[in-house]
Amino acid sequence: MSDKFSSHWDVDQPFIGNAYRAICNFAGRMDPLLYTAAIHAHVEPSAIEQFLPKDLVLWVDPFSVSYRVGDHGLVRTLYEDRSRGKVTLKSPSPKGQTSPKKLNYVLAN
């Protein structure tokens, strides 16, 4: 992950480049990053894939990791580093938008 994300990682603008840092599992197509991680961990990729939701997006951003299951699912936060300030919405999102890349976020102290 660090090799892939290094040129798309800006702690001052954590959501810039988050589409590039998205890890996806759609319609039986495992993200190459997950496949590679499984191989490096000596685990069959199919063993991981069977436990992942079929429509999963995982966003890995500076200070935050979130995910969504399904096209219309809610975005859920797995991890947030609040020592640098809480990652919050700057303004309410337009109706129906749930992807972090479409929302307007700021770091607040």
Phi, psi and omega in degrees: 000316183297323177296314182291320188272347189305322181273002180232041185228111181229107183293339178280337178226075192298338182261359174288125179086009184289338175295323178293327182272006179286135176249123190238152172224097183240132171045046177078010177253101180287137177302136179305329179294320177293319179300312180297318179298319178298313180300314180296332179270005181059042178238138177296127178307325179296331178293325177283315184300325182294339181260354179271143172300149183293330179238081184242136170233128178242121178259126179249107183237158173305128177074000185204141172229126180222167181213164174218138175248123181086156181298329185244016180287163177281147174280127180245142179267127175267324184210140174212125178273102183273357179292339178259008183110153182280137175277117184225164174287135176285321178214159180302145180282149174300148183307131175089348180273127181233350182281131179305329182291342181263351183262161183256104185251154171220158171269124181245140178271000000 
